[in-house]
Amino acid sequence: MPGERGTVMIFDNADQYRKTVKSYADAAILAGPHRYGSDNALIFVQINEGLSSTDGQKVKDIVDSL
């Protein structure tokens, strides 16, 4: 999303993907609410909490479609 910062991580190892998702969930208070992952594509996206809920839903929809 324009104006927001975050991280997109692409994995080739499902175990590392799951560990990363868990780590971000464990640190949710620091990582913010916008954390979206695709178990199928092994992609995890974290966007800083300045993102609106509406835009967060757009990101979630994209990640869910992968």
PDB file with SEQRES, HELIX, SHEET and CRYST1 records, atoms N, CA, C and O in Angstrom:
SEQRES   1 A   66  MET PRO GLY GLU ARG GLY THR VAL MET ILE PHE ASP ASN          
SEQRES   2 A   66  ALA ASP GLN TYR ARG LYS THR VAL LYS SER TYR ALA ASP          
SEQRES   3 A   66  ALA ALA ILE LEU ALA GLY PRO HIS ARG TYR GLY SER ASP          
SEQRES   4 A   66  ASN ALA LEU ILE PHE VAL GLN ILE ASN GLU GLY LEU SER          
SEQRES   5 A   66  SER THR ASP GLY GLN LYS VAL LYS ASP ILE VAL ASP SER          
SEQRES   6 A   66  LEU                                                          
HELIX    1 AA1 ALA A   14  ASP A   26  1                                  13    
HELIX    2 AA2 ALA A   28  ALA A   31  1                                   4    
HELIX    3 AA3 SER A   53  ASP A   64  1                                  12    
SHEET    1 AA1 3 GLY A   6  ILE A  10  0                                        
SHEET    2 AA1 3 ILE A  43  ILE A  47 -1                                        
SHEET    3 AA1 3 HIS A  34  SER A  38 -1                                        
CRYST1    1.000    1.000    1.000  90.00  90.00  90.00 P 1           1          
ATOM      1  N   MET A   1       0.848  -1.163   0.000  1.00  0.00           N  
ATOM      2  CA  MET A   1       0.000   0.000   0.000  1.00  0.00           C  
ATOM      3  C   MET A   1       0.903   1.238   0.000  1.00  0.00           C  
ATOM      4  O   MET A   1       1.867   1.299   0.762  1.00  0.00           O  
ATOM      5  N   PRO A   2       0.601   2.202  -0.833  1.00  0.00           N  
ATOM      6  CA  PRO A   2       1.417   3.410  -0.893  1.00  0.00           C  
ATOM      7  C   PRO A   2       1.486   4.118   0.459  1.00  0.00           C  
ATOM      8  O   PRO A   2       0.471   4.276   1.138  1.00  0.00           O  
ATOM      9  N   GLY A   3       2.676   4.537   0.838  1.00  0.00           N  
ATOM     10  CA  GLY A   3       2.855   5.291   2.073  1.00  0.00           C  
ATOM     11  C   GLY A   3       3.033   4.446   3.317  1.00  0.00           C  
ATOM     12  O   GLY A   3       3.337   4.986   4.380  1.00  0.00           O  
ATOM     13  N   GLU A   4       2.856   3.154   3.221  1.00  0.00           N  
ATOM     14  CA  GLU A   4       3.024   2.274   4.373  1.00  0.00           C  
ATOM     15  C   GLU A   4       4.255   1.402   4.175  1.00  0.00           C  
ATOM     16  O   GLU A   4       4.658   1.128   3.044  1.00  0.00           O  
ATOM     17  N   ARG A   5       4.831   0.982   5.253  1.00  0.00           N  
ATOM     18  CA  ARG A   5       6.014   0.124   5.198  1.00  0.00           C  
ATOM     19  C   ARG A   5       5.687  -1.213   5.849  1.00  0.00           C  
ATOM     20  O   ARG A   5       4.806  -1.318   6.702  1.00  0.00           O  
ATOM     21  N   GLY A   6       6.411  -2.206   5.427  1.00  0.00           N  
ATOM     22  CA  GLY A   6       6.225  -3.526   5.990  1.00  0.00           C  
ATOM     23  C   GLY A   6       7.212  -4.490   5.367  1.00  0.00           C  
ATOM     24  O   GLY A   6       8.239  -4.094   4.818  1.00  0.00           O  
ATOM     25  N   THR A   7       6.879  -5.757   5.466  1.00  0.00           N  
ATOM     26  CA  THR A   7       7.767  -6.801   4.990  1.00  0.00           C  
ATOM     27  C   THR A   7       6.966  -7.859   4.253  1.00  0.00           C  
ATOM     28  O   THR A   7       5.889  -8.259   4.694  1.00  0.00           O  
ATOM     29  N   VAL A   8       7.497  -8.302   3.138  1.00  0.00           N  
ATOM     30  CA  VAL A   8       6.945  -9.447   2.418  1.00  0.00           C  
ATOM     31  C   VAL A   8       8.022 -10.516   2.422  1.00  0.00           C  
ATOM     32  O   VAL A   8       9.137 -10.294   1.950  1.00  0.00           O  
ATOM     33  N   MET A   9       7.675 -11.680   2.960  1.00  0.00           N  
ATOM     34  CA  MET A   9       8.635 -12.777   3.047  1.00  0.00           C  
ATOM     35  C   MET A   9       8.129 -13.958   2.227  1.00  0.00           C  
ATOM     36  O   MET A   9       6.974 -14.367   2.345  1.00  0.00           O  
ATOM     37  N   ILE A  10       9.006 -14.488   1.404  1.00  0.00           N  
ATOM     38  CA  ILE A  10       8.684 -15.646   0.565  1.00  0.00           C  
ATOM     39  C   ILE A  10       9.580 -16.795   1.016  1.00  0.00           C  
ATOM     40  O   ILE A  10      10.800 -16.654   1.093  1.00  0.00           O  
ATOM     41  N   PHE A  11       8.964 -17.916   1.309  1.00  0.00           N  
ATOM     42  CA  PHE A  11       9.691 -19.066   1.858  1.00  0.00           C  
ATOM     43  C   PHE A  11       9.697 -20.221   0.869  1.00  0.00           C  
ATOM     44  O   PHE A  11       8.775 -20.370   0.067  1.00  0.00           O  
ATOM     45  N   ASP A  12      10.740 -21.034   0.933  1.00  0.00           N  
ATOM     46  CA  ASP A  12      10.760 -22.279   0.176  1.00  0.00           C  
ATOM     47  C   ASP A  12      10.738 -23.473   1.128  1.00  0.00           C  
ATOM     48  O   ASP A  12      10.858 -24.623   0.705  1.00  0.00           O  
ATOM     49  N   ASN A  13      10.582 -23.180   2.425  1.00  0.00           N  
ATOM     50  CA  ASN A  13      10.577 -24.206   3.451  1.00  0.00           C  
ATOM     51  C   ASN A  13       9.355 -23.986   4.351  1.00  0.00           C  
ATOM     52  O   ASN A  13       9.268 -22.964   5.032  1.00  0.00           O  
ATOM     53  N   ALA A  14       8.420 -24.928   4.360  1.00  0.00           N  
ATOM     54  CA  ALA A  14       7.179 -24.776   5.116  1.00  0.00           C  
ATOM     55  C   ALA A  14       7.421 -24.654   6.614  1.00  0.00           C  
ATOM     56  O   ALA A  14       6.704 -23.924   7.298  1.00  0.00           O  
ATOM     57  N   ASP A  15       8.416 -25.355   7.128  1.00  0.00           N  
ATOM     58  CA  ASP A  15       8.714 -25.293   8.554  1.00  0.00           C  
ATOM     59  C   ASP A  15       9.177 -23.890   8.951  1.00  0.00           C  
ATOM     60  O   ASP A  15       8.755 -23.362   9.980  1.00  0.00           O  
ATOM     61  N   GLN A  16      10.036 -23.297   8.143  1.00  0.00           N  
ATOM     62  CA  GLN A  16      10.494 -21.931   8.420  1.00  0.00           C  
ATOM     63  C   GLN A  16       9.336 -20.934   8.308  1.00  0.00           C  
ATOM     64  O   GLN A  16       9.254 -19.987   9.090  1.00  0.00           O  
ATOM     65  N   TYR A  17       8.458 -21.146   7.350  1.00  0.00           N  
ATOM     66  CA  TYR A  17       7.271 -20.296   7.212  1.00  0.00           C  
ATOM     67  C   TYR A  17       6.443 -20.354   8.495  1.00  0.00           C  
ATOM     68  O   TYR A  17       6.092 -19.317   9.057  1.00  0.00           O  
ATOM     69  N   ARG A  18       6.130 -21.567   8.959  1.00  0.00           N  
ATOM     70  CA  ARG A  18       5.303 -21.730  10.159  1.00  0.00           C  
ATOM     71  C   ARG A  18       5.975 -21.112  11.391  1.00  0.00           C  
ATOM     72  O   ARG A  18       5.297 -20.503  12.219  1.00  0.00           O  
ATOM     73  N   LYS A  19       7.277 -21.259  11.519  1.00  0.00           N  
ATOM     74  CA  LYS A  19       8.000 -20.670  12.647  1.00  0.00           C  
ATOM     75  C   LYS A  19       7.928 -19.145  12.603  1.00  0.00           C  
ATOM     76  O   LYS A  19       7.786 -18.491  13.636  1.00  0.00           O  
ATOM     77  N   THR A  20       8.027 -18.590  11.405  1.00  0.00           N  
ATOM     78  CA  THR A  20       7.950 -17.134  11.256  1.00  0.00           C  
ATOM     79  C   THR A  20       6.560 -16.628  11.621  1.00  0.00           C  
ATOM     80  O   THR A  20       6.429 -15.642  12.347  1.00  0.00           O  
ATOM     81  N   VAL A  21       5.528 -17.292  11.125  1.00  0.00           N  
ATOM     82  CA  VAL A  21       4.147 -16.904  11.446  1.00  0.00           C  
ATOM     83  C   VAL A  21       3.947 -16.942  12.959  1.00  0.00           C  
ATOM     84  O   VAL A  21       3.361 -16.021  13.528  1.00  0.00           O  
ATOM     85  N   LYS A  22       4.424 -17.994  13.610  1.00  0.00           N  
ATOM     86  CA  LYS A  22       4.283 -18.121  15.061  1.00  0.00           C  
ATOM     87  C   LYS A  22       5.052 -17.009  15.778  1.00  0.00           C  
ATOM     88  O   LYS A  22       4.550 -16.429  16.742  1.00  0.00           O  
ATOM     89  N   SER A  23       6.253 -16.715  15.316  1.00  0.00           N  
ATOM     90  CA  SER A  23       7.052 -15.666  15.952  1.00  0.00           C  
ATOM     91  C   SER A  23       6.345 -14.319  15.887  1.00  0.00           C  
ATOM     92  O   SER A  23       6.323 -13.577  16.869  1.00  0.00           O  
ATOM     93  N   TYR A  24       5.769 -14.007  14.735  1.00  0.00           N  
ATOM     94  CA  TYR A  24       5.039 -12.741  14.597  1.00  0.00           C  
ATOM     95  C   TYR A  24       3.776 -12.748  15.444  1.00  0.00           C  
ATOM     96  O   TYR A  24       3.412 -11.715  16.006  1.00  0.00           O  
ATOM     97  N   ALA A  25       3.106 -13.876  15.548  1.00  0.00           N  
ATOM     98  CA  ALA A  25       1.913 -13.973  16.391  1.00  0.00           C  
ATOM     99  C   ALA A  25       2.290 -13.772  17.857  1.00  0.00           C  
ATOM    100  O   ALA A  25       1.585 -13.087  18.598  1.00  0.00           O  
ATOM    101  N   ASP A  26       3.401 -14.373  18.269  1.00  0.00           N  
ATOM    102  CA  ASP A  26       3.871 -14.216  19.643  1.00  0.00           C  
ATOM    103  C   ASP A  26       4.251 -12.775  19.957  1.00  0.00           C  
ATOM    104  O   ASP A  26       4.150 -12.341  21.104  1.00  0.00           O  
ATOM    105  N   ALA A  27       4.684 -12.039  18.950  1.00  0.00           N  
ATOM    106  CA  ALA A  27       5.092 -10.640  19.125  1.00  0.00           C  
ATOM    107  C   ALA A  27       4.045  -9.677  18.569  1.00  0.00           C  
ATOM    108  O   ALA A  27       4.376  -8.574  18.132  1.00  0.00           O  
ATOM    109  N   ALA A  28       2.798 -10.093  18.589  1.00  0.00           N  
ATOM    110  CA  ALA A  28       1.723  -9.311  17.967  1.00  0.00           C  
ATOM    111  C   ALA A  28       1.644  -7.883  18.486  1.00  0.00           C  
ATOM    112  O   ALA A  28       1.353  -6.965  17.719  1.00  0.00           O  
ATOM    113  N   ILE A  29       1.894  -7.683  19.753  1.00  0.00           N  
ATOM    114  CA  ILE A  29       1.820  -6.332  20.313  1.00  0.00           C  
ATOM    115  C   ILE A  29       2.853  -5.405  19.673  1.00  0.00           C  
ATOM    116  O   ILE A  29       2.639  -4.196  19.586  1.00  0.00           O  
ATOM    117  N   LEU A  30       3.965  -5.971  19.229  1.00  0.00           N  
ATOM    118  CA  LEU A  30       5.006  -5.187  18.564  1.00  0.00           C  
ATOM    119  C   LEU A  30       4.831  -5.173  17.047  1.00  0.00           C  
ATOM    120  O   LEU A  30       5.096  -4.164  16.393  1.00  0.00           O  
ATOM    121  N   ALA A  31       4.388  -6.286  16.502  1.00  0.00           N  
ATOM    122  CA  ALA A  31       4.284  -6.428  15.043  1.00  0.00           C  
ATOM    123  C   ALA A  31       3.058  -5.737  14.468  1.00  0.00           C  
ATOM    124  O   ALA A  31       3.012  -5.468  13.268  1.00  0.00           O  
ATOM    125  N   GLY A  32       2.065  -5.446  15.299  1.00  0.00           N  
ATOM    126  CA  GLY A  32       0.855  -4.800  14.827  1.00  0.00           C  
ATOM    127  C   GLY A  32      -0.165  -5.808  14.307  1.00  0.00           C  
ATOM    128  O   GLY A  32       0.106  -7.007  14.237  1.00  0.00           O  
ATOM    129  N   PRO A  33      -1.328  -5.306  13.949  1.00  0.00           N  
ATOM    130  CA  PRO A  33      -2.437  -6.187  13.583  1.00  0.00           C  
ATOM    131  C   PRO A  33      -2.395  -6.706  12.146  1.00  0.00           C  
ATOM    132  O   PRO A  33      -3.116  -7.646  11.811  1.00  0.00           O  
ATOM    133  N   HIS A  34      -1.576  -6.120  11.308  1.00  0.00           N  
ATOM    134  CA  HIS A  34      -1.604  -6.465   9.887  1.00  0.00           C  
ATOM    135  C   HIS A  34      -0.539  -7.516   9.563  1.00  0.00           C  
ATOM    136  O   HIS A  34       0.560  -7.201   9.107  1.00  0.00           O  
ATOM    137  N   ARG A  35      -0.906  -8.777   9.817  1.00  0.00           N  
ATOM    138  CA  ARG A  35      -0.029  -9.918   9.551  1.00  0.00           C  
ATOM    139  C   ARG A  35      -0.856 -10.940   8.782  1.00  0.00           C  
ATOM    140  O   ARG A  35      -1.853 -11.456   9.287  1.00  0.00           O  
ATOM    141  N   TYR A  36      -0.438 -11.222   7.578  1.00  0.00           N  
ATOM    142  CA  TYR A  36      -1.223 -12.108   6.714  1.00  0.00           C  
ATOM    143  C   TYR A  36      -0.304 -13.141   6.086  1.00  0.00           C  
ATOM    144  O   TYR A  36       0.786 -12.812   5.618  1.00  0.00           O  
ATOM    145  N   GLY A  37      -0.745 -14.380   6.079  1.00  0.00           N  
ATOM    146  CA  GLY A  37       0.073 -15.437   5.514  1.00  0.00           C  
ATOM    147  C   GLY A  37      -0.709 -16.353   4.603  1.00  0.00           C  
ATOM    148  O   GLY A  37      -1.919 -16.524   4.753  1.00  0.00           O  
ATOM    149  N   SER A  38      -0.008 -16.934   3.666  1.00  0.00           N  
ATOM    150  CA  SER A  38      -0.575 -17.932   2.763  1.00  0.00           C  
ATOM    151  C   SER A  38       0.166 -19.246   2.964  1.00  0.00           C  
ATOM    152  O   SER A  38       1.327 -19.382   2.577  1.00  0.00           O  
ATOM    153  N   ASP A  39      -0.519 -20.214   3.575  1.00  0.00           N  
ATOM    154  CA  ASP A  39       0.077 -21.539   3.767  1.00  0.00           C  
ATOM    155  C   ASP A  39       0.371 -22.206   2.432  1.00  0.00           C  
ATOM    156  O   ASP A  39       1.332 -22.968   2.317  1.00  0.00           O  
ATOM    157  N   ASN A  40      -0.445 -21.927   1.426  1.00  0.00           N  
ATOM    158  CA  ASN A  40      -0.253 -22.544   0.105  1.00  0.00           C  
ATOM    159  C   ASN A  40       0.960 -21.980  -0.617  1.00  0.00           C  
ATOM    160  O   ASN A  40       1.762 -22.726  -1.179  1.00  0.00           O  
ATOM    161  N   ALA A  41       1.090 -20.657  -0.599  1.00  0.00           N  
ATOM    162  CA  ALA A  41       2.173 -20.002  -1.343  1.00  0.00           C  
ATOM    163  C   ALA A  41       3.429 -19.798  -0.492  1.00  0.00           C  
ATOM    164  O   ALA A  41       4.477 -19.413  -1.010  1.00  0.00           O  
ATOM    165  N   LEU A  42       3.320 -20.057   0.816  1.00  0.00           N  
ATOM    166  CA  LEU A  42       4.433 -19.827   1.750  1.00  0.00           C  
ATOM    167  C   LEU A  42       4.918 -18.380   1.685  1.00  0.00           C  
ATOM    168  O   LEU A  42       6.113 -18.100   1.597  1.00  0.00           O  
ATOM    169  N   ILE A  43       3.940 -17.475   1.732  1.00  0.00           N  
ATOM    170  CA  ILE A  43       4.222 -16.037   1.727  1.00  0.00           C  
ATOM    171  C   ILE A  43       3.620 -15.430   2.985  1.00  0.00           C  
ATOM    172  O   ILE A  43       2.479 -15.719   3.344  1.00  0.00           O  
ATOM    173  N   PHE A  44       4.402 -14.582   3.651  1.00  0.00           N  
ATOM    174  CA  PHE A  44       3.940 -13.901   4.857  1.00  0.00           C  
ATOM    175  C   PHE A  44       4.156 -12.407   4.677  1.00  0.00           C  
ATOM    176  O   PHE A  44       5.226 -11.972   4.251  1.00  0.00           O  
ATOM    177  N   VAL A  45       3.128 -11.623   5.005  1.00  0.00           N  
ATOM    178  CA  VAL A  45       3.176 -10.172   4.848  1.00  0.00           C  
ATOM    179  C   VAL A  45       2.883  -9.524   6.196  1.00  0.00           C  
ATOM    180  O   VAL A  45       1.920  -9.881   6.874  1.00  0.00           O  
ATOM    181  N   GLN A  46       3.717  -8.578   6.569  1.00  0.00           N  
ATOM    182  CA  GLN A  46       3.499  -7.782   7.776  1.00  0.00           C  
ATOM    183  C   GLN A  46       3.582  -6.323   7.366  1.00  0.00           C  
ATOM    184  O   GLN A  46       4.559  -5.898   6.750  1.00  0.00           O  
ATOM    185  N   ILE A  47       2.543  -5.552   7.712  1.00  0.00           N  
ATOM    186  CA  ILE A  47       2.526  -4.122   7.393  1.00  0.00           C  
ATOM    187  C   ILE A  47       2.352  -3.363   8.701  1.00  0.00           C  
ATOM    188  O   ILE A  47       1.563  -3.756   9.560  1.00  0.00           O  
ATOM    189  N   ASN A  48       3.087  -2.286   8.839  1.00  0.00           N  
ATOM    190  CA  ASN A  48       3.048  -1.504  10.069  1.00  0.00           C  
ATOM    191  C   ASN A  48       1.636  -1.034  10.373  1.00  0.00           C  
ATOM    192  O   ASN A  48       0.809  -0.872   9.476  1.00  0.00           O  
ATOM    193  N   GLU A  49       1.377  -0.818  11.657  1.00  0.00           N  
ATOM    194  CA  GLU A  49       0.008  -0.601  12.109  1.00  0.00           C  
ATOM    195  C   GLU A  49      -0.638   0.707  11.647  1.00  0.00           C  
ATOM    196  O   GLU A  49      -1.810   0.929  11.951  1.00  0.00           O  
ATOM    197  N   GLY A  50       0.057   1.566  10.939  1.00  0.00           N  
ATOM    198  CA  GLY A  50      -0.551   2.785  10.431  1.00  0.00           C  
ATOM    199  C   GLY A  50      -1.551   2.532   9.306  1.00  0.00           C  
ATOM    200  O   GLY A  50      -2.294   3.435   8.922  1.00  0.00           O  
ATOM    201  N   LEU A  51      -1.571   1.326   8.785  1.00  0.00           N  
ATOM    202  CA  LEU A  51      -2.475   0.955   7.702  1.00  0.00           C  
ATOM    203  C   LEU A  51      -3.910   0.900   8.215  1.00  0.00           C  
ATOM    204  O   LEU A  51      -4.162   0.410   9.315  1.00  0.00           O  
ATOM    205  N   SER A  52      -4.842   1.399   7.422  1.00  0.00           N  
ATOM    206  CA  SER A  52      -6.250   1.350   7.827  1.00  0.00           C  
ATOM    207  C   SER A  52      -6.774  -0.079   7.767  1.00  0.00           C  
ATOM    208  O   SER A  52      -6.204  -0.929   7.084  1.00  0.00           O  
ATOM    209  N   SER A  53      -7.851  -0.336   8.479  1.00  0.00           N  
ATOM    210  CA  SER A  53      -8.481  -1.656   8.448  1.00  0.00           C  
ATOM    211  C   SER A  53      -8.961  -2.006   7.045  1.00  0.00           C  
ATOM    212  O   SER A  53      -8.878  -3.160   6.625  1.00  0.00           O  
ATOM    213  N   THR A  54      -9.462  -1.010   6.321  1.00  0.00           N  
ATOM    214  CA  THR A  54      -9.946  -1.243   4.955  1.00  0.00           C  
ATOM    215  C   THR A  54      -8.805  -1.688   4.050  1.00  0.00           C  
ATOM    216  O   THR A  54      -8.943  -2.655   3.302  1.00  0.00           O  
ATOM    217  N   ASP A  55      -7.680  -0.984   4.117  1.00  0.00           N  
ATOM    218  CA  ASP A  55      -6.532  -1.363   3.302  1.00  0.00           C  
ATOM    219  C   ASP A  55      -5.934  -2.687   3.780  1.00  0.00           C  
ATOM    220  O   ASP A  55      -5.454  -3.482   2.972  1.00  0.00           O  
ATOM    221  N   GLY A  56      -5.962  -2.920   5.083  1.00  0.00           N  
ATOM    222  CA  GLY A  56      -5.507  -4.203   5.612  1.00  0.00           C  
ATOM    223  C   GLY A  56      -6.319  -5.353   5.039  1.00  0.00           C  
ATOM    224  O   GLY A  56      -5.770  -6.405   4.711  1.00  0.00           O  
ATOM    225  N   GLN A  57      -7.622  -5.154   4.918  1.00  0.00           N  
ATOM    226  CA  GLN A  57      -8.484  -6.191   4.341  1.00  0.00           C  
ATOM    227  C   GLN A  57      -8.131  -6.440   2.878  1.00  0.00           C  
ATOM    228  O   GLN A  57      -8.187  -7.577   2.410  1.00  0.00           O  
ATOM    229  N   LYS A  58      -7.770  -5.382   2.155  1.00  0.00           N  
ATOM    230  CA  LYS A  58      -7.349  -5.554   0.759  1.00  0.00           C  
ATOM    231  C   LYS A  58      -6.093  -6.420   0.676  1.00  0.00           C  
ATOM    232  O   LYS A  58      -6.002  -7.315  -0.164  1.00  0.00           O  
ATOM    233  N   VAL A  59      -5.132  -6.147   1.549  1.00  0.00           N  
ATOM    234  CA  VAL A  59      -3.906  -6.945   1.571  1.00  0.00           C  
ATOM    235  C   VAL A  59      -4.233  -8.385   1.933  1.00  0.00           C  
ATOM    236  O   VAL A  59      -3.734  -9.315   1.300  1.00  0.00           O  
ATOM    237  N   LYS A  60      -5.067  -8.573   2.945  1.00  0.00           N  
ATOM    238  CA  LYS A  60      -5.455  -9.927   3.359  1.00  0.00           C  
ATOM    239  C   LYS A  60      -6.115 -10.676   2.207  1.00  0.00           C  
ATOM    240  O   LYS A  60      -5.816 -11.849   1.982  1.00  0.00           O  
ATOM    241  N   ASP A  61      -7.002 -10.017   1.480  1.00  0.00           N  
ATOM    242  CA  ASP A  61      -7.684 -10.656   0.346  1.00  0.00           C  
ATOM    243  C   ASP A  61      -6.680 -11.104  -0.719  1.00  0.00           C  
ATOM    244  O   ASP A  61      -6.814 -12.184  -1.294  1.00  0.00           O  
ATOM    245  N   ILE A  62      -5.680 -10.269  -0.973  1.00  0.00           N  
ATOM    246  CA  ILE A  62      -4.658 -10.630  -1.972  1.00  0.00           C  
ATOM    247  C   ILE A  62      -3.871 -11.843  -1.488  1.00  0.00           C  
ATOM    248  O   ILE A  62      -3.674 -12.800  -2.236  1.00  0.00           O  
ATOM    249  N   VAL A  63      -3.423 -11.800  -0.239  1.00  0.00           N  
ATOM    250  CA  VAL A  63      -2.631 -12.914   0.291  1.00  0.00           C  
ATOM    251  C   VAL A  63      -3.471 -14.190   0.334  1.00  0.00           C  
ATOM    252  O   VAL A  63      -2.973 -15.271   0.020  1.00  0.00           O  
ATOM    253  N   ASP A  64      -4.732 -14.072   0.719  1.00  0.00           N  
ATOM    254  CA  ASP A  64      -5.625 -15.241   0.776  1.00  0.00           C  
ATOM    255  C   ASP A  64      -5.826 -15.864  -0.597  1.00  0.00           C  
ATOM    256  O   ASP A  64      -6.085 -17.063  -0.703  1.00  0.00           O  
ATOM    257  N   SER A  65      -5.707 -15.059  -1.653  1.00  0.00           N  
ATOM    258  CA  SER A  65      -5.949 -15.576  -3.009  1.00  0.00           C  
ATOM    259  C   SER A  65      -4.738 -16.315  -3.577  1.00  0.00           C  
ATOM    260  O   SER A  65      -4.835 -16.939  -4.634  1.00  0.00           O  
ATOM    261  N   LEU A  66      -3.607 -16.250  -2.889  1.00  0.00           N  
ATOM    262  CA  LEU A  66      -2.384 -16.877  -3.400  1.00  0.00           C  
ATOM    263  C   LEU A  66      -2.411 -18.386  -3.204  1.00  0.00           C  
ATOM    264  O   LEU A  66      -1.460 -19.074  -3.576  1.00  0.00           O  
TER     265      LEU A  66                                                      
END                                                                             
